[in-house]
C-alpha cells in the first residue's frame, strides 16, 4: 500500500479532508491503488481553473476508504501548456462521466478515455468552447445558433447495434407524461432491450458557472433549485461547504432542525416513490394511496417552512425557522402518514401482480454498482452499504440510531424494499429527535472567507449522496462551486439495469431509480 | 348506489362538492367554479393540457402531477394532462428554457393544433427566475414562443396553477 501512496504528497489537512498532490505520471497508479486495493469509493471528480492563483488548472479526485470518515482528495496540477491529463476510467470506471464533463467544461482532455464524445453539450454547441474556463465568452450569434439547434458543430454518433432483428427505438426528449426531458435510444430484439443509450443534459442550465456570478450567500437559493424534490438536502450540503470554508459551526439547534427536515424530505419522497412505482405496474390504487400520503406530508412542509419543497429554510450559518415549535403538528401528521404507509405496504406486498412485475426486473449487480460508483437507494438495493449519514456522520446523525439497510438482489423490488425500510428509519428518527431539547440560537454570524480556501459539503438526499465543493478567490468570492447530485452517479447504471428486460418494463425500472434529470444536467 | 346516483342527478347535485381539497380563499373558489362553467361551454367540458419541461428543476412538474392526485383531482373539472401536444388546448411550459431544450420546445409548439394557449408556469418560465443571466438559459418562455399567460411561484402550488388557468380564460373571454 504505502509504496504507491508515497507517490502522493500530503499537502493539506482540513477537518476530514486530506489533500494529496500527485504527478501526472503517478495519477492513474494512485487512483487505481485507492479504488482496487483499498476499495475506496469515488465520491466526485472535477476540475478547477486556478490560473489567476498560480497559473494552473487542477483536477480533484475525491475518494473515501470504507470505514473511515476521511476524504482523500488527489490533486493533479496542470499547466496551461499541457491541456490534458491521464484518464483513469480504465481503472476507475466511475470516473467515466466525470472525465467527459471535465473535457466539455474545461477543454482538458482525458488521455486514453474510451469514449471521447461530448457529454454535456449537444451538437450545436461550438467546438473549442469551454464555459468554466475563466476567460470564456461566447458571441451572441453562436448563442442563438446553439439554441436553434440546427447546426452540427461536433457530431454525436450514437452507439450502433448491428445484427438481424435489431430495432432502434428513439424516445424523447419530450416524453408522454409530466416528466423531465431526456433522449433514450433503445436497441431492441423483439421486445427485449439489448442496449440502451441515454442522451441527457437537455436541461443544462449552466448552474456551476451561475454559482460564480451569484456569490456565496445568494447561492443557497440556487442550490435549492438544482433538483426540486431534494431542495432541502442540496441547500444543506451547500451551506455545509460554505460554513466549513468560513470555519463556523452551526448551533445544536440548527443542526437538529436540518436533521429533522432532511428526514421529512426523505419521508415524503420515499412514500411518493413507492406509490409511483405502482404507476409502472398499472396498480392505480397503490399509486393514488401513495400520492395522498405524499400530499399530506407536503402540506405539512408548507405549514412548517412556507414552502412545499422546504425552500427558504437553509441559510449560511443555520436556519431561518425553528420547526420544533410545531411538535404536535409534525408528530400527528407523521403518525397519520405512518398508518397510511402501513396500509399501502400491506396492499402492495399482497398484490401478486405487482410483486411479480417487480421481482427480477431491472437487476443491477453489486459488481457493476460498485464499479460505476452508484450511490443511495440504488447502491443499497444492490448490496453496497453506502450511506453518507453513517460513513461520514454530520449534523446529529451520530446521535441517532438507524441502519443502512441493504438488499442483495438489485432488482426493482429491492429498491422498493430499501425505501420501505428507510421510511421506517426516518419515522423513528423524527420521533427520536423530539425526545431531547437543543441548545443555541438559529443562526451564527457569517465570517469572512479566507482567500483560496476550499471545503466539501455533503449529505444524503432521498436519492443518494450529494456533494458540494466550493473554493473562494482572493477576495472571498466564489472561484469554483462544484456540485455532484446522486443522479449523476446513477444514470450510467440504468442501461446496465435494463439490459435484457422488455421495453414496457423500462418505465418501471426508471421509476425505481427515480433519477433527477435537472440534478444531472445542472 | 345506483339509487344514490339517480337521486343526485335528479337534484342536479354535483358529485363532488367544491372546493374540497383546495385550500383557497372563498373568492378564489368562486373563480374556480366560474372557470369550470367556462370549460363546460367553451371547451366542451374538456380542457387538455400538455406540460413541457424546458429545463425546470422538477418542482413545477411535481405540482402538476399533484393536481391529478385524489386530493385535488382536477379531472373532475374536465381538465387533464395529455401525452401528445396534438391533443392539447394548452401548453403549460415550465423552466427558464435551457438552450438545449429550445429546439424541442419550438417543435412541440408547432405540433400543437391551433387555437392553442401557451402558459409559462413558475418564476423561471416567466423571466428565468434564479437562473436569469446564466449562459445556458433563454430567460423565459416568451423569448422562444409566444406566451398568453404567466403563473408566478417557485413552484406555484397546485391551487395557484388552477387559479392561473382560470384567470387566463377569464381574461380571454372578457
Interface residues (C-beta under 8 A of the other chain):
Chain A: X121 X122 X124 X131 X138 X143 X146 X147 X148 X149 X150 X173 X174 X176 X177 X178 X179 X180 X181 X201 X202 X203 X204 X205 X206 X207 X209 X210 X213 X221 X222 X225 X226 X227 X228 X229 X231 X288 X291 X292 X294 X295 X296 X298 X299 X302 X308 X309 X311 X516 X517 X518 X521
Chain B: X23 X51 X52 X53 X54 X55 X56 X57 X58 X59 X60 X61 X62 X63 X64 X65 X66 X69 X70 X71 X72 X81 X83 X84 X85 X95 X96 X98 X99 X100 X101 X102 X103 X104 X107 X108 X124 X129 X130 X131 X133 X134 X135 X136 X137 X138 X144 X154 X155 X157
